[in-house]
């Protein structure tokens, strides 16, 4: 099915994952889980639509401490009805004011077009910050309204968290990979936005569009890993401290 894009001024990669089919003939609920790129440039009109029309009550910010510091507060931070949850998928780092110390700078010299690089990169989120991945999904499970999960591009870190959520909901691996790949339709617009942002400009200037394209092997690696090692994303969450009741709550929240 085509992506359910949410076209708002200030973002280019926002979509509701509702409507995706599950393997048992159901559907993911609309208005529960929205994935997005950076929210720093939302206009007042966009904020009003997100909160008033789309019913957003919670924001899960997966960016690093330095990204948040360099970028500053976005407009949704001023909306008291919206709860913000910061769960970085990178290791804790000293907060600075330059993108030279952002977490991905230790990846210099690697082949960012290789399947192995992206597969290992994504698995690194699960191994390095299982606490943050788990906490992000707890927000989705417990939110009273729609949750927006975002990072910078809405591709890697957001893709990891959303992929696990969809797996718990019972969406097939093929559909999860297809949803992840939809970001590729807007990758040039995404990079155009980030190249104008202080936290990302210097780093992205040295990389090509081809290096940033979402690759099916990356999402497939995560899904294969949690399936073979834990019996699925629900099993992975139980290994991270969730009870079966917690997993069932997330599943019901996503499916209705």
HUMONOR-V524857 format. One record per residue. N is the residue number from 1. RES is the residue in one small letter. SS is DSSP state (helix for helix, strand for strand, loop for the rest). PHI is phi in whole degrees, -180 to 180 (* if undefined). OMEGA is omega in degrees with one decimal (* if undefined). Layout:
# HUMONOR-V524857
n = <N	N>
res = <RES	RES>
ss = <SS	SS>
phi = <PHI	PHI>
omega = <OMEGA	OMEGA>
This chain:
# HUMONOR-V524857
n = <1	2	3	4	5	6	7	8	9	10	11	12	13	14	15	16	17	18	19	20	21	22	23	24	25	26	27	28	29	30	31	32	33	34	35	36	37	38	39	40	41	42	43	44	45	46	47	48	49	50	51	52	53	54	55	56	57	58	59	60	61	62	63	64	65	66	67	68	69	70	71	72	73	74	75	76	77	78	79	80	81	82	83	84	85	86	87	88	89	90	91	92	93	94	95	96	97	98	99	100	101	102	103	104	105	106	107	108	109	110	111	112	113	114	115	116	117	118	119	120	121	122	123	124	125	126	127	128	129	130	131	132	133	134	135	136	137	138	139	140	141	142	143	144	145	146	147	148	149	150	151	152	153	154	155	156	157	158	159	160	161	162	163	164	165	166	167	168	169	170	171	172	173	174	175	176	177	178	179	180	181	182	183	184	185	186	187	188	189	190	191	192	193	194	195	196	197	198	199	200	201	202	203	204	205	206	207	208	209	210	211	212	213	214	215	216	217	218	219	220	221	222	223	224	225	226	227	228	229	230	231	232	233	234	235	236	237	238	239	240	241	242	243	244	245	246	247	248	249	250	251	252	253	254	255	256>
res = <x	x	x	x	x	x	x	x	x	x	x	x	x	x	x	x	x	x	x	x	x	x	x	x	x	x	x	x	x	x	x	x	x	x	x	x	x	x	x	x	x	x	x	x	x	x	x	x	x	x	x	x	x	x	x	x	x	x	x	x	x	x	x	x	x	x	x	x	x	x	x	x	x	x	x	x	x	x	x	x	x	x	x	x	x	x	x	x	x	x	x	x	x	x	x	x	x	x	x	x	x	x	x	x	x	x	x	x	x	x	x	x	x	x	x	x	x	x	x	x	x	x	x	x	x	x	x	x	x	x	x	x	x	x	x	x	x	x	x	x	x	x	x	x	x	x	x	x	x	x	x	x	x	x	x	x	x	x	x	x	x	x	x	x	x	x	x	x	x	x	x	x	x	x	x	x	x	x	x	x	x	x	x	x	x	x	x	x	x	x	x	x	x	x	x	x	x	x	x	x	x	x	x	x	x	x	x	x	x	x	x	x	x	x	x	x	x	x	x	x	x	x	x	x	x	x	x	x	x	x	x	x	x	x	x	x	x	x	x	x	x	x	x	x	x	x	x	x	x	x	x	x	x	x	x	x>
ss = <loop	loop	loop	strand	strand	loop	loop	loop	loop	loop	loop	loop	loop	loop	strand	strand	loop	loop	loop	loop	strand	strand	loop	loop	loop	loop	strand	loop	loop	loop	loop	loop	strand	strand	strand	strand	loop	loop	loop	loop	loop	loop	loop	helix	helix	helix	helix	helix	helix	helix	helix	helix	helix	loop	loop	strand	strand	strand	strand	strand	strand	loop	loop	loop	helix	helix	helix	helix	helix	helix	helix	loop	loop	loop	helix	helix	helix	helix	loop	loop	loop	loop	strand	strand	strand	strand	loop	loop	loop	loop	loop	loop	loop	loop	loop	loop	loop	loop	helix	helix	helix	loop	helix	helix	helix	helix	helix	loop	loop	loop	loop	loop	loop	loop	helix	helix	helix	helix	helix	helix	helix	helix	helix	helix	helix	helix	helix	helix	loop	helix	helix	helix	helix	helix	helix	helix	helix	helix	helix	helix	helix	helix	loop	loop	loop	strand	strand	strand	strand	strand	loop	loop	loop	loop	loop	helix	helix	helix	helix	helix	helix	helix	helix	helix	helix	helix	helix	helix	helix	loop	strand	loop	helix	helix	helix	helix	helix	helix	helix	helix	helix	helix	helix	helix	helix	helix	helix	helix	helix	helix	helix	helix	helix	helix	loop	loop	loop	loop	loop	loop	helix	helix	helix	helix	loop	loop	loop	loop	helix	helix	helix	helix	loop	loop	loop	helix	helix	helix	helix	helix	helix	helix	helix	helix	helix	helix	helix	helix	helix	helix	loop	loop	helix	helix	helix	helix	helix	helix	helix	loop	loop	loop	loop	helix	helix	helix	helix	helix	helix	helix	helix	helix	helix	helix	helix	loop>
phi = <*	-70	-62	-92	-65	-111	-91	-127	-65	109	-139	-131	-134	-106	-154	-89	-85	-61	98	-63	-76	-102	-68	-100	94	-89	-143	-71	-68	-82	81	-117	-130	-118	-107	-158	-86	-53	-100	-65	-108	-60	-82	-56	-67	-66	-61	-62	-69	-60	-82	-80	-96	-91	71	-73	-117	-138	-122	-106	-102	-95	-73	-74	-60	-67	-57	-63	-66	-67	-78	80	-73	-86	-65	-68	-63	-88	-95	-66	-75	-104	-98	-102	-127	-102	-134	-63	-95	-103	-61	-62	-135	-66	-76	-131	-116	-132	-75	-67	-106	-66	-58	-81	-71	-83	-100	-60	88	-91	-87	-79	-101	-86	-62	-64	-60	-70	-61	-69	-60	-72	-62	-61	-64	-68	-79	-86	-135	-60	-63	-73	-61	-62	-65	-61	-72	-64	-62	-59	-65	-105	-68	-82	-132	-76	-110	-98	-103	-147	-133	-94	-93	76	-117	-81	-67	-62	-61	-63	-66	-67	-60	-66	-61	-66	-65	-61	-70	98	-75	-66	-60	-63	-70	-65	-63	-64	-63	-60	-68	-59	-58	-60	-64	-124	-63	-66	-67	-62	-66	-60	-64	-69	-65	-97	-101	-62	-79	-127	-57	-65	-68	-71	-61	-97	-123	-93	-61	-59	-70	-100	-63	-66	-119	-58	-63	-67	-68	-61	-65	-64	-64	-65	-64	-69	-72	-73	-92	-131	79	127	-66	-62	-65	-63	-64	-64	-68	-93	111	-77	-89	-63	-63	-63	-63	-64	-63	-62	-61	-64	-62	-79	-107	84>
omega = <-179.0	179.4	176.8	-176.9	171.6	-174.3	-179.7	173.5	177.5	173.5	177.9	-175.0	179.0	176.2	175.9	-179.8	176.4	-179.7	178.7	-177.4	174.6	-173.8	-179.7	175.8	178.1	179.1	170.8	-179.3	172.2	176.8	178.7	-175.2	178.7	177.4	-172.9	167.7	-175.5	-175.4	-172.0	-170.0	178.6	176.7	175.9	179.1	178.5	177.7	-179.3	179.3	-179.9	-175.0	-173.6	-175.9	-175.6	172.2	179.7	178.0	-174.4	176.0	173.1	-178.1	-176.1	-177.2	179.2	177.3	-179.9	177.4	-178.8	-179.7	-177.5	-176.4	-178.6	-177.7	173.2	-174.8	179.4	178.0	-178.6	-179.1	-174.1	-177.6	-177.7	179.9	-180.0	179.3	-179.3	-179.3	-177.5	175.9	172.9	175.1	179.1	180.0	175.8	-179.2	179.3	-179.6	-179.5	-178.7	176.9	-179.2	176.8	-169.3	-175.2	178.8	176.2	179.1	-178.7	175.9	178.9	178.3	-176.3	174.5	-176.2	177.6	-175.8	-179.3	-175.0	177.7	-179.4	179.2	-177.3	177.0	177.2	176.7	-179.4	-178.2	-174.4	-177.4	176.3	178.8	-178.5	177.5	179.2	-178.2	178.6	-179.3	174.3	177.4	179.8	-177.7	-172.5	-176.4	178.2	178.6	-179.5	175.6	171.9	174.5	-177.0	170.1	177.6	-180.0	-174.2	-175.0	-170.3	-177.7	176.3	179.2	179.3	-178.0	-179.2	178.6	178.1	178.8	-179.3	176.7	176.4	-179.6	179.2	175.2	-179.1	178.0	-180.0	179.1	178.2	177.7	-179.7	177.3	178.1	-177.3	-179.1	176.7	179.4	178.8	-174.7	-172.8	179.9	177.9	178.0	-178.8	176.5	176.6	-173.7	178.4	178.1	-178.3	-174.8	-175.5	-170.0	-169.6	-174.1	-179.1	-174.4	-179.2	-177.6	-178.2	-178.5	175.4	-178.7	-179.8	-175.3	-178.6	174.5	-176.8	-175.1	-177.8	-178.2	179.0	178.7	-179.5	178.6	-177.3	178.1	-178.2	-176.8	178.1	-176.4	-175.8	-172.7	-177.7	179.5	-177.0	175.8	176.9	177.3	178.8	177.0	177.2	178.9	174.8	178.6	169.4	175.8	177.0	177.0	179.9	179.6	177.9	177.9	179.8	179.3	-179.8	-178.1	-174.9	-178.7	*>
